[in-house]
Amino acid sequence: MLNVLDKLIKKINFNFDYIDLGGGMGIDYNKDDKKFNYKKYNQIIKKFLRSHKTKIIFEPGRSIIGDTAILISKIIYIKENSKKDFIIVDAAMNDFMRPALYGAKHKIIPLKKTNKITKKSYDFVGPICETTDKFLTTNKFQKLNEKDYIIICDVGAYGSSLASNYNIRPKPAEILINGSKINVIKKRQKLKDII
Ligand SMILES: Cc1ncc(COP(=O)(O)O)c(C=O)c1O
């Protein structure tokens, strides 16, 4: 993009006061994701600034807060099939929209680790009657039981901000952990708060 801008600026002979490079750096949602190379980005921008007098603006979203939050959810029911189990959790697409909205894949891990691994695949789904109320399909996950808790990772960006009361579902509590300090920053909604 900066190469294109470089050519364009030279062609039109116009100096921009500022250039907004936006966000989009993303975060490492899965171990296999290609990491954004900030060092290279920095070098390319510095090189660009050597020949253009302009102010660079960034709008990073996920890269700042994406990995600062997790969503903890309880398994309310397990619907068993021969090869695949549906793990129905008490969080749903209204609490965390990214998988339903644009197929985002967020790692899920058990709250308590054991050594028992299942051979079945798991579909982690919410309790709302919508085909998109699904978080993730996994293979070789730890064997889970009803009432166990799971963690949906990296929900700090577009998590709480995209949450809604769809299906008359009260929103969960939000807890801020700062070192040894634990603060409830949003109280768990009650049904009477929304009807
Ligand atoms: C105008 C604008 N700038 C920046 C961002 C942040 O994008 P990202 O979270 O991919 O860094 C967004 C995301 O919606 C946006 O709409």
The ligand as an ORCA input file, in Angstrom:
! r2SCAN-3c Opt
* xyz 0 1
  C     -12.435      2.492     10.731
  C     -11.785      1.378     11.486
  N     -10.481      1.511     11.858
  C      -9.866      0.525     12.548
  C     -10.513     -0.636     12.890
  C      -9.755     -1.672     13.687
  O      -9.492     -2.821     12.963
  P      -8.649     -4.025     13.624
  O      -9.359     -4.451     14.849
  O      -8.676     -5.063     12.547
  O      -7.274     -3.508     13.888
  C     -11.850     -0.808     12.510
  C     -12.574     -2.008     12.849
  O     -13.763     -2.160     12.775
  C     -12.504      0.224     11.804
  O     -13.777      0.108     11.443
*
